Amino acid sequence: MAAGEAVLNGHTNGTAAAESIHAVKGTNDRPRSGIKVIIVGAGFGGLCAATECNRQGHDVEVFESFKELKVLGDIISFGANAGRIFRRWFTAKGDRISDRLDPVSIKLQGYGFNIHKYDGELVMNQKSPPPNPEAPVFNGHRGEYHSVVFNYVKDDLGIPIHLGCRINKYFETESEAGIILENGDKMTGDVVIGADGVRSKARELVLGYIDAPKSSGYAVFRAWFSNNDMLVDPETKRFCENGDTFNGWIRPDVHFLFSTIKNGSDCCWVLTHVDEADIDESWSFPDKLEDVYKVFEGWDPLCKRIVSKTPEDKLVDWKLVYRDPLPRWVSDGGRTMLLGDSAHPFLPTSAQGATQAMEDGVTIAICLREAGKDNIPTATRSFQDIRYERVGKVHKTGETTRDMWHKADWDAVKANPESIQMPREDWIHAHDAEMHAEAVIGQTMKKFTPRTPHDSGRDSSTHPTEEVEQPLPPAVEVA
């Protein structure tokens, strides 16, 4: 072993556990770590963290405020960097979770993405890349996907998920962390992961202050509905008769995206627009179609025609709220941490919010395994070190995509139509969170390993005992 090399939990560089890349169907034969992980929030980030912690040998419990599972929401996207993760999850029957998500996902290989100017002019058709079975891409109904993953965690993995549990307080000591529920029950573990969104009370413990949301200046009208009324209109039925479709219309400060899914049986659309209304902690509201029509004045009439098929009870006005960037995701004591939207909410135009939360879940599970039960703060600080810079860069793409559309120079676009296509960058989608964490965890832990007496003569810069200050990510907005 090289002089000064950190050794935690029997490993020196993370490679001793590289076999975690190769899942065993329906089993988890990894030795148990003895680490008890409490996860607050049963969204995609929390459920991924639960699954990955289970894969890495930790004991997990999940606490969620909703009282029952309901199929809610509309369109959500998971990039290839999430598809790799889903593909490594095997059910008790031996099939992959990715195989269960595929049948309810949009298929655009034969259609692509039609991008229009707001007046109806077709600017370009962006072809869909060929599918990669090792890293599938999923776009579909948030609630349907969530049901698949939730039931996998609860039934196939047997991880306890406690519903109807509202958190009154997070706390930690030198030896444990925990939560106190509204009913007074106290739960403790070695580490607590706050994965319950931007309103998580874990943020206050981690930051030491309460940060209030602010209006971003934008909102999104959105809806998901069946194709019944679309089929009776000759102008709209073509979107539902020939497989799945994806179309967008763009004008300054507004973009409208419309998809048909599951062979055209379901329809969904989102309309991002300027909105200066004051908001509080509740930013999702029912709305009226008349409010949507006002945004469409001067647009291609087809846009209003599509929206008119929406049952009004399916329409939501979703305020995009802003929060100050977080300087850190880990508490002073190192036993409470933030994950997903709790730490880094994304703009919808990034199409990476849920996927980045999943990358978080994969990474913290490996960090905990490598650091071991006696070195939880080393694990959580290593997690932040590994994830912080990448998350900030991916987050920025949500802003650049939105601005590319909302500030389009149409003369320049006419000369180069590809300048307005939706970005799909390899450094984002080709990333393998598990392989990356395994490759860097050993070196990363050295930064946070407490010094021992025989380290006294070494350069302290290689063995800091406090959390390394991280650069601030770009300002965050919440969808």
N, C-alpha and C positions, 0 to 999 in steps of 0.2 A: 504494500500500500504506500502511495506517495505521501511524503511528509505533509501534514496539515490537512489531509483528505478527511472530509466529514463522514462519519459513520453513524447512521441512524437506523434503527430497526433492522440491523443486520445487512443493509445494502449500502453500497458505496456510490452508485451512479444511476440507480433506477433500472439498469438493464437486467438485474436479477429477476425482475417481474415482467419481462417482455412477453412472456407467454400469455399475459392478459389480452393481447391482441387477438389471440385465437380462442374464441368462445367455445365452451363445451355445451352441446345441445341440451337444454333443459336442466342443467346442473350448475352448481357452484361449489367446486371442490377446493377453492382456495382456503388456506388456514384462516381461522377467525382471528382478527386483530385485537379483539377486546375493546375496541373503540366504540363508544355509544354516540351516535349522531342523531340529533333532533333537528328535523327539517320543518320549518313553518311555511306552508304554502304548497298546494297540490296542483300547481300549474305545470307547464312543460318543464320549466327549470327545476322545480322542486322534485318532480317525478323522475327526471333524468338523474338528478343528484342521488335520489333514493336508490335507483337501479344500479348506478355505478358504484355507490358505496357498498351496496350488497355484493356486487361482483368482486370488489376488492377486499371483502372479508369483514366489513364493519357491520355493526348492529344498528338498525335504522328504525325510527318511528317518524311518521308524518302527521302534522296537525294542520287542519284546514278549517276556515271559518264557514264555508258553505255547508248546508245541512244535508244535501243530497246531490248526487250527480245528475246534471241536466245537460242536454245537448243544446248548447247556446253558442251564439256568435256567428261569424261569417267567414270570409276567406282568410287563410293564413298560409304562409310560405315557409318551407324548410329547404335550404340549399343542400348541395351535395355534401357539404361538410357536416350536416346533420344526418344525411342519408347513410353515411358511413357508420354513424353511431347506432341508428335504428337497426342496421343490418347485423350488428353484433349481438343483438338481443334475441335470444331464443325462448320460445314459449315452452310450457311443460310438454306440449305435443311434438316439439322439435322443429316447428316452423319458425321463420323469422318475423319479427314485428314489421319489418319493411314489407313483407308479403301481405300483411293484413291492411297496411295503409294504401297500397297500390290500387286496389279496385275502386276506391272512392276518391281517387286523385285525378286531376285534369290531365288530358293527353293531347298535346299540341304539336306532335311531330309532323302531322300532316297539315297543320294550319299556321302555326307561328303566332306572331304578334303584329297585328295591323295598327300602325301609328298614323293618326290623322291630325291635321290642323283642325281647330275648333269649328271651322266652317264646312267641314266634311271632306276636304281634299286629302286623299290618301298620300302620305309622304313616303312610307316604305313598309315593307313586310319584313320583320325580323325573324329569321328562321330559328327554330328551336334546335339546340344541339342534340346529337344522337344520344339516346339514353345510355348511361353507364351502370350496369347491374351491380358493380361494386360500390357505387356512390350515387344512389338514386336521388332525384329531386322530387319533392312532394308539394303540390298546391291543392288545397281542398278546404273543406268545412272544418273550422276550428273545433267545434263541438264533437264532430264525428271522430276526428283524430284523437281528441282528448279522451273520449270514451275508450278507444283501443288501448291507449297507453295507461290510463288509470286502472282499467280492469286487469291489464298485464301485471302491474305492480302489486295490486291487491290480491289477485287470485293466483297467478302463476308463480310470483315470487313470495307471496305470503307476507309482505311487509305491512305492518299495522298502519292504517290510515284512519285517523280520528277526525270525524266530521263534526261540524257545529261547534268548533272550539275557537272562540275569539280570545286573542292574546291581550292581557292587561299590561304585562310588563316583561321585559327581558332583563336578565341579570347574569353576572358572572363573578367568580372568585378565582383565586390562584389555581384551584384544583378542579373546578367544574363550571359549567354554564347551564342556564336554564330559562324556563318561561313560567309565568304565572297566568293561569287562565282567568277569565272573567268570573267563573264560579269559585275561584280560590284555589283550585288544584295547582300543585307545583310539580313541574317535571324537570329533571336534571339529566345532564349527559356530559360527555367530554367536550363536545363542541355543539354550538347551535348555528344553523344556517338559516338566515332570514331570506326566504324566497317568495315572500308574499306581496311583492309589488312595491310601487313607489310610495305607498302609504304605510309601509312596514314600520312598526315601532322599533325595530332593530336599528333603523337609521339613526334614531336619537342616541342610542347607546354607543354606536360606532362613531358618530360624528361629535357627540357631546352637545348638540343643539338641535332645535327643530327647524327644518327648512320647509317653507311654505311654497305651494305651487303658484305659478304665474301664467297668464295667458301667453301663448306663443304667437298669437295673431292668425292662427289657422284652425279650421275644424274640418271634419270629414262626415258628410252624409254617407250612409252605407246601408246595404240591404242584401238579404238572401231569400229567395222565394222559388216556388215551383214554376214550371214553364207553361202552365195552363192558359193564361191570357196571352202569352207570347205566341202560342200556336194558332190562335184564331185570327190573328192579324197578319195579312200577307206581307207586310213590311218587316215584321219581326220574326216570323216563324222560321226564316232561313237560318237564324242563329241556333235553332234547336233541332233541326232535322238532319244535320250532316256531321254529327260528332261534336267535339268540344271546340270552343272558339275563344279568342282573346283579342279585344279591340280597345284602343285608347284614343282620346281626343284631348288636345292640349291648347291652351291659350295663356296669356300672361296671368300669373298668380292662381291659375285653376288647372286641374287635370281630372279627367273622367275616365275610369277604367271599367270595362264590362266584360264578364266571362260567362260562358255556359259550360257546365261540368257534368260528369257522369253521363256521357253520350247525349248531352243537351237537355237532360231532364231537370236540372237545377240551374238557376240564374243568380248571379251576384254582381253588384256594382259598388264602386266607391267614388265619391266626388270630393276632392280636396279643394277647399276654397278659403278665401280670407274671412276671418271672423274675429272681431275685436271685443266680443262680449266678455264681461267679467265672469270668472269661474271660481268655484270653491273645490272642495275635495271630491264632489260628485260631478263628473264631467261628461257623462253619457246620458243623453236625453232622447225621449221619443220626439218625433217631429212630424210636419205635414208636407205633403208633396208640393203644395203651392210654394213653399219656401225653396224647394229644389228648383222649381221652374224659373224662379227669379234669377238664379245663377245662369240659366241657359239662354237668356235673352241674347239674340244674335248668333246663336249656335246652329250647327247642323240639326234640322228638325228631328232626325232619327234619334238623337240623344234623349229628347223629351219623350218621344214615343216609347222608347225602351223603359224609361223611368215610370211612365204612366201605367205600366203593367204591374207595378209593385203594390201589393196590399199595404195600406198605410200602417197597419200594425206591425209590419216588418221593417219599418224605416227607423233608423237611429241617427241622431246628430251627435257625433263624437268629437268633443273638444280636445285639441292637441295642446297639452299644457307643458310649460317649461319649468325646469328646476335647475338650481345652481349646480355646477359640476362638483362631484364628490372628490375630495383630496385623497380619500382612502376607503377601502371596503372592509377593513378588519379593525376590531376594537383594540383599545390599549392593552387589555389582557391577552388578546390573541385567541380567545375562545368563542367569540361571536363574530360572524362575518355575513356579508351581504352577497347575494347571487342573483343574476338575471336583472329584471327590471328594478329590483330593490337597489341595485348598485349602478346600473347603466341602462336606463330606458332608451329605446331607439325610435327614430322616425319610421313610419310605415314604408317610405320610399327606399329604405335600406334593404327591406325584405330579409333582414337578418336578426331581428330581435329575439325570436324564440330559439333560433339556431345558436346564437351566441350564449344564451342561457344554458343550452345543452353542453356547449364546449366548457362552460364553467363547471357543470356537474361532473364531467369526465375528469377535469383537472384536479378538483379538490379531492376526489376519491383517491387518486394516485398519490397526491401529496400527503394525505393522512396515512396511507399505507406505508410510504417510505419513511416518514418522520416517526411514526409509532405513537403509542398511547402516552408515552412520557414526554412527548415533544409536540403537543398540539399547536402552540403558537408558531413553531417553526413551519408546520404544515400550512397554516392559514396565511402566513406572511409570504411563503413561497408561492402559494396559489396566486396571490395578488401580483407578485413580481412577474410570474409567468404570463398572466392574462392582461395586465393593465394596458400596456402599449398597444397590443393587437386590438383590443376592444375599442380603444380610442380611435384608431385608424379606420376600423370597419364602421364605427358610428358616423364618421365624417362622410361616408358615402351616401348616407341618407340625405344629407344637406346638399351634396353636389348633384345628386340625381334630381331632387326637387328643383334646384335652381337651374339645372340644365333645361328642364321642361318649362318652368314658369318664366324664365328670362330668355327664351329661345329667340335668336336672330333668324327670322324665317328666310331672309335672303341667303344667309350662310347655310342654313339647312337645305335650301333648294339646291345649292351647289354641292353639298355633301350630306345626303340624307342619313347616312350612318352615324352622323354626329349626335343624333337625337335618340338612338336606340338605347334600350335598357342595358346598363353595364352588367357584365358577368365576368368578373376578374378572377383569374386563376389563383392569385395569392389568397383570396377569400375562400373559394369553393374547393380548391385542391388541398386545403389544410386538413390534416388529420390530428385532432386534438389529443387523442390517446398516444399516438406515436411521438408527437412533439413533447408531451409531458414526460413520457418515459425517457426521452433523449436528454432533457435538460434538468430534470429534478435533482440529480446528484449535485451538480454545480450550483444550482439555485439554493439548495439548502445550506450550503457553506456560508452564504451571506447572513444567515439567521441562526446559526448554531452557536449556543453559548460557549464561551471560551473556557478551557480547562487549564489547570495550573501549568501543564507543559506547553501551552500556547503562549506563555507570557513573553517569550522573546520574539514572537512573530509580529509581522505587520498587522495591526488591528484592522486595517481596511479590508482584509479578507475574511475577518470574523466579526462583523458588527453584531452587537448585542441588542440593538434597537432596530425598529422597522426603517428600511431605507425609504427616504422621501421619494414619492413618485411624481412625475409631471402631471399637471392637470389635463384631463381629457377635454375635448371640445364641449361647449354647452350642450346640455341634453334636453330633448323634448320627448314628451310622452304621448304615445298613441293609446 
